[in-house]
Amino acid sequence: MNLIQNARELSEHWHATKAHWRDAKAVEFEKRYLEPLPGLVSKTGAVMNELENLLKKIRKDCEQQP
């Protein structure tokens, strides 16, 4: 899934950035935007799977119509 891969890449880039950006704003940025990210990615993935299943059902129902 691209979403998971992109989140991993962001995490890798953040760890590299953290080596140079170490002030209070960096801490705030991490807490505000990056710490919640794994949970949000997980929830988003679950919702995307639900949508995929719903779209499959809709497609199947439409194909069965005369």
PQR file with spaces between the fields and no chain letter, atoms N, CA, C, O and H, PARSE charges and radii, in Angstrom:
ATOM       1  N    MET     1       0.848   -1.173    0.000 -0.4000 1.5000
ATOM       2  CA   MET     1       0.000    0.000    0.000 -0.0000 2.0000
ATOM       3  C    MET     1       0.899    1.243    0.000  0.5500 1.7000
ATOM       4  O    MET     1       1.814    1.350    0.816 -0.5500 1.4000
ATOM       5  N    ASN     2       0.644    2.146   -0.884 -0.4000 1.5000
ATOM       6  CA   ASN     2       1.457    3.356   -0.992 -0.0000 2.0000
ATOM       7  C    ASN     2       1.415    4.211    0.268  0.5500 1.7000
ATOM       8  O    ASN     2       2.420    4.822    0.633 -0.5500 1.4000
ATOM       9  H    ASN     2      -0.099    2.059   -1.548  0.4000 1.0000
ATOM      10  N    LEU     3       0.296    4.262    0.921 -0.4000 1.5000
ATOM      11  CA   LEU     3       0.143    5.081    2.116 -0.0000 2.0000
ATOM      12  C    LEU     3       1.123    4.644    3.206  0.5500 1.7000
ATOM      13  O    LEU     3       1.776    5.482    3.828 -0.5500 1.4000
ATOM      14  H    LEU     3      -0.520    3.766    0.625  0.4000 1.0000
ATOM      15  N    ILE     4       1.222    3.362    3.431 -0.4000 1.5000
ATOM      16  CA   ILE     4       2.137    2.834    4.451 -0.0000 2.0000
ATOM      17  C    ILE     4       3.580    3.103    4.055  0.5500 1.7000
ATOM      18  O    ILE     4       4.379    3.533    4.887 -0.5500 1.4000
ATOM      19  H    ILE     4       0.691    2.682    2.925  0.4000 1.0000
ATOM      20  N    GLN     5       3.918    2.861    2.819 -0.4000 1.5000
ATOM      21  CA   GLN     5       5.283    3.107    2.346 -0.0000 2.0000
ATOM      22  C    GLN     5       5.649    4.586    2.471  0.5500 1.7000
ATOM      23  O    GLN     5       6.755    4.920    2.896 -0.5500 1.4000
ATOM      24  H    GLN     5       3.269    2.512    2.143  0.4000 1.0000
ATOM      25  N    ASN     6       4.733    5.459    2.107 -0.4000 1.5000
ATOM      26  CA   ASN     6       4.993    6.893    2.220 -0.0000 2.0000
ATOM      27  C    ASN     6       5.177    7.318    3.669  0.5500 1.7000
ATOM      28  O    ASN     6       6.018    8.168    3.962 -0.5500 1.4000
ATOM      29  H    ASN     6       3.835    5.188    1.762  0.4000 1.0000
ATOM      30  N    ALA     7       4.407    6.743    4.573 -0.4000 1.5000
ATOM      31  CA   ALA     7       4.561    7.056    5.999 -0.0000 2.0000
ATOM      32  C    ALA     7       5.930    6.594    6.499  0.5500 1.7000
ATOM      33  O    ALA     7       6.571    7.284    7.291 -0.5500 1.4000
ATOM      34  H    ALA     7       3.723    6.053    4.336  0.4000 1.0000
ATOM      35  N    ARG     8       6.370    5.437    6.038 -0.4000 1.5000
ATOM      36  CA   ARG     8       7.709    4.946    6.428 -0.0000 2.0000
ATOM      37  C    ARG     8       8.806    5.869    5.896  0.5500 1.7000
ATOM      38  O    ARG     8       9.761    6.188    6.604 -0.5500 1.4000
ATOM      39  H    ARG     8       5.849    4.876    5.395  0.4000 1.0000
ATOM      40  N    GLU     9       8.657    6.283    4.662 -0.4000 1.5000
ATOM      41  CA   GLU     9       9.651    7.187    4.079 -0.0000 2.0000
ATOM      42  C    GLU     9       9.673    8.526    4.817  0.5500 1.7000
ATOM      43  O    GLU     9      10.741    9.092    5.049 -0.5500 1.4000
ATOM      44  H    GLU     9       7.881    6.024    4.087  0.4000 1.0000
ATOM      45  N    LEU    10       8.505    9.023    5.179 -0.4000 1.5000
ATOM      46  CA   LEU    10       8.434   10.260    5.941 -0.0000 2.0000
ATOM      47  C    LEU    10       9.148   10.107    7.283  0.5500 1.7000
ATOM      48  O    LEU    10       9.871   11.003    7.719 -0.5500 1.4000
ATOM      49  H    LEU    10       7.638    8.563    4.990  0.4000 1.0000
ATOM      50  N    SER    11       8.938    8.982    7.919 -0.4000 1.5000
ATOM      51  CA   SER    11       9.597    8.721    9.196 -0.0000 2.0000
ATOM      52  C    SER    11      11.117    8.699    9.041  0.5500 1.7000
ATOM      53  O    SER    11      11.836    9.256    9.871 -0.5500 1.4000
ATOM      54  H    SER    11       8.351    8.254    7.565  0.4000 1.0000
ATOM      55  N    GLU    12      11.598    8.067    7.995 -0.4000 1.5000
ATOM      56  CA   GLU    12      13.040    8.027    7.732 -0.0000 2.0000
ATOM      57  C    GLU    12      13.592    9.432    7.504  0.5500 1.7000
ATOM      58  O    GLU    12      14.648    9.783    8.030 -0.5500 1.4000
ATOM      59  H    GLU    12      11.014    7.615    7.321  0.4000 1.0000
ATOM      60  N    HIS    13      12.882   10.224    6.725 -0.4000 1.5000
ATOM      61  CA   HIS    13      13.319   11.600    6.458 -0.0000 2.0000
ATOM      62  C    HIS    13      13.280   12.437    7.738  0.5500 1.7000
ATOM      63  O    HIS    13      14.145   13.281    7.969 -0.5500 1.4000
ATOM      64  H    HIS    13      12.024    9.939    6.297  0.4000 1.0000
ATOM      65  N    TRP    14      12.272   12.190    8.555 -0.4000 1.5000
ATOM      66  CA   TRP    14      12.175   12.947    9.798 -0.0000 2.0000
ATOM      67  C    TRP    14      13.363   12.648   10.706  0.5500 1.7000
ATOM      68  O    TRP    14      13.938   13.555   11.307 -0.5500 1.4000
ATOM      69  H    TRP    14      11.569   11.504    8.367  0.4000 1.0000
ATOM      70  N    HIS    15      13.727   11.370   10.803 -0.4000 1.5000
ATOM      71  CA   HIS    15      14.868   11.021   11.655 -0.0000 2.0000
ATOM      72  C    HIS    15      16.152   11.690   11.158  0.5500 1.7000
ATOM      73  O    HIS    15      16.987   12.094   11.968 -0.5500 1.4000
ATOM      74  H    HIS    15      13.260   10.633   10.315  0.4000 1.0000
ATOM      75  N    ALA    16      16.315   11.808    9.869 -0.4000 1.5000
ATOM      76  CA   ALA    16      17.483   12.506    9.316 -0.0000 2.0000
ATOM      77  C    ALA    16      17.398   14.006    9.614  0.5500 1.7000
ATOM      78  O    ALA    16      18.407   14.636    9.935 -0.5500 1.4000
ATOM      79  H    ALA    16      15.637   11.479    9.211  0.4000 1.0000
ATOM      80  N    THR    17      16.209   14.568    9.509 -0.4000 1.5000
ATOM      81  CA   THR    17      16.018   15.991    9.764 -0.0000 2.0000
ATOM      82  C    THR    17      16.237   16.319   11.238  0.5500 1.7000
ATOM      83  O    THR    17      16.797   17.363   11.576 -0.5500 1.4000
ATOM      84  H    THR    17      15.390   14.056    9.249  0.4000 1.0000
ATOM      85  N    LYS    18      15.788   15.412   12.112 -0.4000 1.5000
ATOM      86  CA   LYS    18      15.909   15.630   13.546 -0.0000 2.0000
ATOM      87  C    LYS    18      17.355   15.808   14.002  0.5500 1.7000
ATOM      88  O    LYS    18      17.615   16.442   15.025 -0.5500 1.4000
ATOM      89  H    LYS    18      15.334   14.565   11.838  0.4000 1.0000
ATOM      90  N    ALA    19      18.281   15.253   13.251 -0.4000 1.5000
ATOM      91  CA   ALA    19      19.694   15.395   13.603 -0.0000 2.0000
ATOM      92  C    ALA    19      20.143   16.852   13.503  0.5500 1.7000
ATOM      93  O    ALA    19      21.115   17.246   14.147 -0.5500 1.4000
ATOM      94  H    ALA    19      18.069   14.738   12.420  0.4000 1.0000
ATOM      95  N    HIS    20      19.444   17.650   12.703 -0.4000 1.5000
ATOM      96  CA   HIS    20      19.830   19.042   12.478 -0.0000 2.0000
ATOM      97  C    HIS    20      18.845   20.050   13.060  0.5500 1.7000
ATOM      98  O    HIS    20      19.216   21.190   13.340 -0.5500 1.4000
ATOM      99  H    HIS    20      18.654   17.330   12.180  0.4000 1.0000
ATOM     100  N    TRP    21      17.607   19.641   13.240 -0.4000 1.5000
ATOM     101  CA   TRP    21      16.566   20.536   13.728 -0.0000 2.0000
ATOM     102  C    TRP    21      16.171   20.075   15.129  0.5500 1.7000
ATOM     103  O    TRP    21      15.411   19.120   15.287 -0.5500 1.4000
ATOM     104  H    TRP    21      17.306   18.715   13.012  0.4000 1.0000
ATOM     105  N    ARG    22      16.696   20.764   16.143 -0.4000 1.5000
ATOM     106  CA   ARG    22      16.518   20.292   17.514 -0.0000 2.0000
ATOM     107  C    ARG    22      15.998   21.372   18.451  0.5500 1.7000
ATOM     108  O    ARG    22      16.378   21.396   19.621 -0.5500 1.4000
ATOM     109  H    ARG    22      17.313   21.541   16.014  0.4000 1.0000
ATOM     110  N    ASP    23      15.157   22.246   17.979 -0.4000 1.5000
ATOM     111  CA   ASP    23      14.634   23.282   18.860 -0.0000 2.0000
ATOM     112  C    ASP    23      13.201   22.938   19.298  0.5500 1.7000
ATOM     113  O    ASP    23      12.677   21.867   18.992 -0.5500 1.4000
ATOM     114  H    ASP    23      14.848   22.226   17.028  0.4000 1.0000
ATOM     115  N    ALA    24      12.602   23.864   20.010 -0.4000 1.5000
ATOM     116  CA   ALA    24      11.246   23.636   20.530 -0.0000 2.0000
ATOM     117  C    ALA    24      10.229   23.443   19.404  0.5500 1.7000
ATOM     118  O    ALA    24       9.274   22.682   19.560 -0.5500 1.4000
ATOM     119  H    ALA    24      13.028   24.734   20.259  0.4000 1.0000
ATOM     120  N    LYS    25      10.423   24.117   18.287 -0.4000 1.5000
ATOM     121  CA   LYS    25       9.492   23.966   17.153 -0.0000 2.0000
ATOM     122  C    LYS    25       9.576   22.563   16.555  0.5500 1.7000
ATOM     123  O    LYS    25       8.573   22.021   16.091 -0.5500 1.4000
ATOM     124  H    LYS    25      11.199   24.735   18.161  0.4000 1.0000
ATOM     125  N    ALA    26      10.768   21.981   16.566 -0.4000 1.5000
ATOM     126  CA   ALA    26      10.916   20.612   16.074 -0.0000 2.0000
ATOM     127  C    ALA    26      10.149   19.638   16.965  0.5500 1.7000
ATOM     128  O    ALA    26       9.482   18.725   16.479 -0.5500 1.4000
ATOM     129  H    ALA    26      11.583   22.421   16.943  0.4000 1.0000
ATOM     130  N    VAL    27      10.254   19.845   18.262 -0.4000 1.5000
ATOM     131  CA   VAL    27       9.524   18.998   19.210 -0.0000 2.0000
ATOM     132  C    VAL    27       8.022   19.170   19.021  0.5500 1.7000
ATOM     133  O    VAL    27       7.275   18.191   19.018 -0.5500 1.4000
ATOM     134  H    VAL    27      10.796   20.586   18.657  0.4000 1.0000
ATOM     135  N    GLU    28       7.584   20.407   18.867 -0.4000 1.5000
ATOM     136  CA   GLU    28       6.165   20.686   18.639 -0.0000 2.0000
ATOM     137  C    GLU    28       5.675   20.033   17.343  0.5500 1.7000
ATOM     138  O    GLU    28       4.603   19.428   17.315 -0.5500 1.4000
ATOM     139  H    GLU    28       8.191   21.202   18.870  0.4000 1.0000
ATOM     140  N    PHE    29       6.460   20.157   16.280 -0.4000 1.5000
ATOM     141  CA   PHE    29       6.104   19.569   14.991 -0.0000 2.0000
ATOM     142  C    PHE    29       5.951   18.047   15.117  0.5500 1.7000
ATOM     143  O    PHE    29       4.991   17.457   14.622 -0.5500 1.4000
ATOM     144  H    PHE    29       7.331   20.648   16.303  0.4000 1.0000
ATOM     145  N    GLU    30       6.908   17.446   15.783 -0.4000 1.5000
ATOM     146  CA   GLU    30       6.868   15.988   15.941 -0.0000 2.0000
ATOM     147  C    GLU    30       5.636   15.561   16.733  0.5500 1.7000
ATOM     148  O    GLU    30       4.929   14.638   16.331 -0.5500 1.4000
ATOM     149  H    GLU    30       7.688   17.925   16.185  0.4000 1.0000
ATOM     150  N    LYS    31       5.381   16.221   17.842 -0.4000 1.5000
ATOM     151  CA   LYS    31       4.221   15.855   18.667 -0.0000 2.0000
ATOM     152  C    LYS    31       2.897   16.117   17.956  0.5500 1.7000
ATOM     153  O    LYS    31       1.964   15.319   18.043 -0.5500 1.4000
ATOM     154  H    LYS    31       5.955   16.971   18.169  0.4000 1.0000
ATOM     155  N    ARG    32       2.829   17.237   17.258 -0.4000 1.5000
ATOM     156  CA   ARG    32       1.566   17.629   16.628 -0.0000 2.0000
ATOM     157  C    ARG    32       1.246   16.834   15.360  0.5500 1.7000
ATOM     158  O    ARG    32       0.098   16.452   15.134 -0.5500 1.4000
ATOM     159  H    ARG    32       3.587   17.886   17.187  0.4000 1.0000
ATOM     160  N    TYR    33       2.261   16.590   14.540 -0.4000 1.5000
ATOM     161  CA   TYR    33       2.001   15.996   13.228 -0.0000 2.0000
ATOM     162  C    TYR    33       2.502   14.562   13.062  0.5500 1.7000
ATOM     163  O    TYR    33       1.850   13.755   12.399 -0.5500 1.4000
ATOM     164  H    TYR    33       3.194   16.900   14.723  0.4000 1.0000
ATOM     165  N    LEU    34       3.618   14.244   13.640 -0.4000 1.5000
ATOM     166  CA   LEU    34       4.216   12.939   13.353 -0.0000 2.0000
ATOM     167  C    LEU    34       3.827   11.843   14.332  0.5500 1.7000
ATOM     168  O    LEU    34       3.663   10.689   13.937 -0.5500 1.4000
ATOM     169  H    LEU    34       4.148   14.900   14.178  0.4000 1.0000
ATOM     170  N    GLU    35       3.679   12.187   15.594 -0.4000 1.5000
ATOM     171  CA   GLU    35       3.299   11.156   16.560 -0.0000 2.0000
ATOM     172  C    GLU    35       1.923   10.558   16.272  0.5500 1.7000
ATOM     173  O    GLU    35       1.752    9.350   16.430 -0.5500 1.4000
ATOM     174  H    GLU    35       3.813   13.124   15.915  0.4000 1.0000
ATOM     175  N    PRO    36       0.944   11.347   15.859 -0.5600 1.5000
ATOM     176  CA   PRO    36      -0.369   10.759   15.559  0.2800 2.0000
ATOM     177  C    PRO    36      -0.414    9.990   14.234  0.5500 1.7000
ATOM     178  O    PRO    36      -1.370    9.258   13.981 -0.5500 1.4000
ATOM     179  N    LEU    37       0.585   10.144   13.408 -0.4000 1.5000
ATOM     180  CA   LEU    37       0.539    9.610   12.047 -0.0000 2.0000
ATOM     181  C    LEU    37       0.336    8.094   11.960  0.5500 1.7000
ATOM     182  O    LEU    37      -0.502    7.663   11.168 -0.5500 1.4000
ATOM     183  H    LEU    37       1.362   10.739   13.613  0.4000 1.0000
ATOM     184  N    PRO    38       1.048    7.261   12.724 -0.5600 1.5000
ATOM     185  CA   PRO    38       0.810    5.812   12.582  0.2800 2.0000
ATOM     186  C    PRO    38      -0.641    5.407   12.834  0.5500 1.7000
ATOM     187  O    PRO    38      -1.191    4.581   12.106 -0.5500 1.4000
ATOM     188  N    GLY    39      -1.253    5.977   13.848 -0.4000 1.5000
ATOM     189  CA   GLY    39      -2.660    5.662   14.112 -0.0000 2.0000
ATOM     190  C    GLY    39      -3.571    6.130   12.997  0.5500 1.7000
ATOM     191  O    GLY    39      -4.513    5.432   12.621 -0.5500 1.4000
ATOM     192  H    GLY    39      -0.807    6.648   14.440  0.4000 1.0000
ATOM     193  N    LEU    40      -3.293    7.311   12.468 -0.4000 1.5000
ATOM     194  CA   LEU    40      -4.105    7.840   11.371 -0.0000 2.0000
ATOM     195  C    LEU    40      -3.941    7.006   10.106  0.5500 1.7000
ATOM     196  O    LEU    40      -4.910    6.774    9.382 -0.5500 1.4000
ATOM     197  H    LEU    40      -2.528    7.878   12.774  0.4000 1.0000
ATOM     198  N    VAL    41      -2.727    6.559    9.840 -0.4000 1.5000
ATOM     199  CA   VAL    41      -2.484    5.721    8.665 -0.0000 2.0000
ATOM     200  C    VAL    41      -3.238    4.398    8.810  0.5500 1.7000
ATOM     201  O    VAL    41      -3.837    3.907    7.853 -0.5500 1.4000
ATOM     202  H    VAL    41      -1.940    6.748   10.428  0.4000 1.0000
ATOM     203  N    SER    42      -3.201    3.833   10.007 -0.4000 1.5000
ATOM     204  CA   SER    42      -3.905    2.578   10.257 -0.0000 2.0000
ATOM     205  C    SER    42      -5.412    2.735   10.051  0.5500 1.7000
ATOM     206  O    SER    42      -6.041    1.915    9.383 -0.5500 1.4000
ATOM     207  H    SER    42      -2.715    4.232   10.785  0.4000 1.0000
ATOM     208  N    LYS    43      -5.981    3.786   10.627 -0.4000 1.5000
ATOM     209  CA   LYS    43      -7.421    4.034   10.467 -0.0000 2.0000
ATOM     210  C    LYS    43      -7.776    4.288    9.008  0.5500 1.7000
ATOM     211  O    LYS    43      -8.793    3.797    8.518 -0.5500 1.4000
ATOM     212  H    LYS    43      -5.469    4.452   11.170  0.4000 1.0000
ATOM     213  N    THR    44      -6.952    5.043    8.323 -0.4000 1.5000
ATOM     214  CA   THR    44      -7.203    5.350    6.920 -0.0000 2.0000
ATOM     215  C    THR    44      -7.163    4.079    6.077  0.5500 1.7000
ATOM     216  O    THR    44      -7.994    3.889    5.189 -0.5500 1.4000
ATOM     217  H    THR    44      -6.126    5.443    8.720  0.4000 1.0000
ATOM     218  N    GLY    45      -6.203    3.221    6.356 -0.4000 1.5000
ATOM     219  CA   GLY    45      -6.118    1.947    5.633 -0.0000 2.0000
ATOM     220  C    GLY    45      -7.362    1.104    5.828  0.5500 1.7000
ATOM     221  O    GLY    45      -7.864    0.501    4.879 -0.5500 1.4000
ATOM     222  H    GLY    45      -5.528    3.375    7.077  0.4000 1.0000
ATOM     223  N    ALA    46      -7.864    1.058    7.056 -0.4000 1.5000
ATOM     224  CA   ALA    46      -9.079    0.285    7.335 -0.0000 2.0000
ATOM     225  C    ALA    46     -10.278    0.859    6.575  0.5500 1.7000
ATOM     226  O    ALA    46     -11.078    0.110    6.015 -0.5500 1.4000
ATOM     227  H    ALA    46      -7.457    1.548    7.827  0.4000 1.0000
ATOM     228  N    VAL    47     -10.396    2.172    6.559 -0.4000 1.5000
ATOM     229  CA   VAL    47     -11.510    2.813    5.850 -0.0000 2.0000
ATOM     230  C    VAL    47     -11.383    2.580    4.345  0.5500 1.7000
ATOM     231  O    VAL    47     -12.380    2.349    3.662 -0.5500 1.4000
ATOM     232  H    VAL    47      -9.746    2.780    7.014  0.4000 1.0000
ATOM     233  N    MET    48     -10.161    2.640    3.835 -0.4000 1.5000
ATOM     234  CA   MET    48      -9.961    2.386    2.403 -0.0000 2.0000
ATOM     235  C    MET    48     -10.364    0.959    2.042  0.5500 1.7000
ATOM     236  O    MET    48     -10.936    0.730    0.977 -0.5500 1.4000
ATOM     237  H    MET    48      -9.350    2.827    4.390  0.4000 1.0000
ATOM     238  N    ASN    49     -10.075    0.005    2.911 -0.4000 1.5000
ATOM     239  CA   ASN    49     -10.497   -1.381    2.661 -0.0000 2.0000
ATOM     240  C    ASN    49     -12.016   -1.506    2.665  0.5500 1.7000
ATOM     241  O    ASN    49     -12.590   -2.211    1.835 -0.5500 1.4000
ATOM     242  H    ASN    49      -9.610    0.191    3.777  0.4000 1.0000
ATOM     243  N    GLU    50     -12.666   -0.819    3.606 -0.4000 1.5000
ATOM     244  CA   GLU    50     -14.132   -0.821    3.633 -0.0000 2.0000
ATOM     245  C    GLU    50     -14.706   -0.239    2.348  0.5500 1.7000
ATOM     246  O    GLU    50     -15.653   -0.786    1.783 -0.5500 1.4000
ATOM     247  H    GLU    50     -12.200   -0.246    4.281  0.4000 1.0000
ATOM     248  N    LEU    51     -14.135    0.868    1.889 -0.4000 1.5000
ATOM     249  CA   LEU    51     -14.603    1.477    0.648 -0.0000 2.0000
ATOM     250  C    LEU    51     -14.396    0.554   -0.548  0.5500 1.7000
ATOM     251  O    LEU    51     -15.256    0.452   -1.423 -0.5500 1.4000
ATOM     252  H    LEU    51     -13.366    1.312    2.348  0.4000 1.0000
ATOM     253  N    GLU    52     -13.256   -0.112   -0.574 -0.4000 1.5000
ATOM     254  CA   GLU    52     -12.987   -1.049   -1.666 -0.0000 2.0000
ATOM     255  C    GLU    52     -14.035   -2.153   -1.690  0.5500 1.7000
ATOM     256  O    GLU    52     -14.549   -2.502   -2.753 -0.5500 1.4000
ATOM     257  H    GLU    52     -12.557   -0.030    0.137  0.4000 1.0000
ATOM     258  N    ASN    53     -14.350   -2.701   -0.526 -0.4000 1.5000
ATOM     259  CA   ASN    53     -15.364   -3.759   -0.452 -0.0000 2.0000
ATOM     260  C    ASN    53     -16.732   -3.241   -0.877  0.5500 1.7000
ATOM     261  O    ASN    53     -17.473   -3.935   -1.573 -0.5500 1.4000
ATOM     262  H    ASN    53     -13.932   -2.417    0.337  0.4000 1.0000
ATOM     263  N    LEU    54     -17.067   -2.036   -0.464 -0.4000 1.5000
ATOM     264  CA   LEU    54     -18.345   -1.443   -0.852 -0.0000 2.0000
ATOM     265  C    LEU    54     -18.412   -1.227   -2.361  0.5500 1.7000
ATOM     266  O    LEU    54     -19.436   -1.510   -2.982 -0.5500 1.4000
ATOM     267  H    LEU    54     -16.465   -1.472    0.102  0.4000 1.0000
ATOM     268  N    LEU    55     -17.341   -0.734   -2.948 -0.4000 1.5000
ATOM     269  CA   LEU    55     -17.320   -0.513   -4.397 -0.0000 2.0000
ATOM     270  C    LEU    55     -17.426   -1.828   -5.162  0.5500 1.7000
ATOM     271  O    LEU    55     -18.072   -1.886   -6.208 -0.5500 1.4000
ATOM     272  H    LEU    55     -16.508   -0.504   -2.443  0.4000 1.0000
ATOM     273  N    LYS    56     -16.799   -2.880   -4.651 -0.4000 1.5000
ATOM     274  CA   LYS    56     -16.918   -4.198   -5.286 -0.0000 2.0000
ATOM     275  C    LYS    56     -18.369   -4.671   -5.252  0.5500 1.7000
ATOM     276  O    LYS    56     -18.881   -5.204   -6.237 -0.5500 1.4000
ATOM     277  H    LYS    56     -16.274   -2.833   -3.801  0.4000 1.0000
ATOM     278  N    LYS    57     -19.028   -4.470   -4.102 -0.4000 1.5000
ATOM     279  CA   LYS    57     -20.423   -4.879   -3.981 -0.0000 2.0000
ATOM     280  C    LYS    57     -21.298   -4.076   -4.940  0.5500 1.7000
ATOM     281  O    LYS    57     -22.168   -4.637   -5.607 -0.5500 1.4000
ATOM     282  H    LYS    57     -18.611   -4.037   -3.302  0.4000 1.0000
ATOM     283  N    ILE    58     -21.071   -2.779   -5.010 -0.4000 1.5000
ATOM     284  CA   ILE    58     -21.854   -1.926   -5.919 -0.0000 2.0000
ATOM     285  C    ILE    58     -21.651   -2.384   -7.360  0.5500 1.7000
ATOM     286  O    ILE    58     -22.614   -2.499   -8.118 -0.5500 1.4000
ATOM     287  H    ILE    58     -20.365   -2.324   -4.469  0.4000 1.0000
ATOM     288  N    ARG    59     -20.402   -2.645   -7.738 -0.4000 1.5000
ATOM     289  CA   ARG    59     -20.107   -3.090   -9.106 -0.0000 2.0000
ATOM     290  C    ARG    59     -20.818   -4.418   -9.393  0.5500 1.7000
ATOM     291  O    ARG    59     -21.416   -4.600  -10.454 -0.5500 1.4000
ATOM     292  H    ARG    59     -19.619   -2.552   -7.123  0.4000 1.0000
ATOM     293  N    LYS    60     -20.742   -5.331   -8.435 -0.4000 1.5000
ATOM     294  CA   LYS    60     -21.386   -6.636   -8.614 -0.0000 2.0000
ATOM     295  C    LYS    60     -22.902   -6.467   -8.744  0.5500 1.7000
ATOM     296  O    LYS    60     -23.531   -7.093   -9.597 -0.5500 1.4000
ATOM     297  H    LYS    60     -20.257   -5.183   -7.573  0.4000 1.0000
ATOM     298  N    ASP    61     -23.487   -5.610   -7.886 -0.4000 1.5000
ATOM     299  CA   ASP    61     -24.933   -5.375   -7.950 -0.0000 2.0000
ATOM     300  C    ASP    61     -25.335   -4.749   -9.286  0.5500 1.7000
ATOM     301  O    ASP    61     -26.375   -5.099   -9.843 -0.5500 1.4000
ATOM     302  H    ASP    61     -22.976   -5.101   -7.193  0.4000 1.0000
ATOM     303  N    CYS    62     -24.536   -3.845   -9.794 -0.4000 1.5000
ATOM     304  CA   CYS    62     -24.848   -3.191  -11.070 -0.0000 2.0000
ATOM     305  C    CYS    62     -24.739   -4.175  -12.232  0.5500 1.7000
ATOM     306  O    CYS    62     -25.522   -4.110  -13.179 -0.5500 1.4000
ATOM     307  H    CYS    62     -23.691   -3.560   -9.341  0.4000 1.0000
ATOM     308  N    GLU    63     -23.777   -5.077  -12.158 -0.4000 1.5000
ATOM     309  CA   GLU    63     -23.593   -6.057  -13.238 -0.0000 2.0000
ATOM     310  C    GLU    63     -24.729   -7.075  -13.269  0.5500 1.7000
ATOM     311  O    GLU    63     -25.004   -7.669  -14.312 -0.5500 1.4000
ATOM     312  H    GLU    63     -23.141   -5.129  -11.388  0.4000 1.0000
ATOM     313  N    GLN    64     -25.384   -7.277  -12.137 -0.4000 1.5000
ATOM     314  CA   GLN    64     -26.478   -8.241  -12.073 -0.0000 2.0000
ATOM     315  C    GLN    64     -27.803   -7.642  -12.548  0.5500 1.7000
ATOM     316  O    GLN    64     -28.762   -8.384  -12.762 -0.5500 1.4000
ATOM     317  H    GLN    64     -25.160   -6.795  -11.290  0.4000 1.0000
ATOM     318  N    GLN    65     -27.879   -6.332  -12.714 -0.4000 1.5000
ATOM     319  CA   GLN    65     -29.083   -5.664  -13.186 -0.0000 2.0000
ATOM     320  C    GLN    65     -29.280   -5.989  -14.669  0.5500 1.7000
ATOM     321  O    GLN    65     -28.309   -6.054  -15.422 -0.5500 1.4000
ATOM     322  H    GLN    65     -27.099   -5.729  -12.540  0.4000 1.0000
ATOM     323  N    PRO    66     -30.535   -6.194  -15.093 -0.5600 1.5000
ATOM     324  CA   PRO    66     -30.792   -6.480  -16.529  0.2800 2.0000
ATOM     325  C    PRO    66     -30.586   -5.279  -17.420  0.5500 1.7000
ATOM     326  O    PRO    66     -30.764   -5.372  -18.634 -0.5500 1.4000
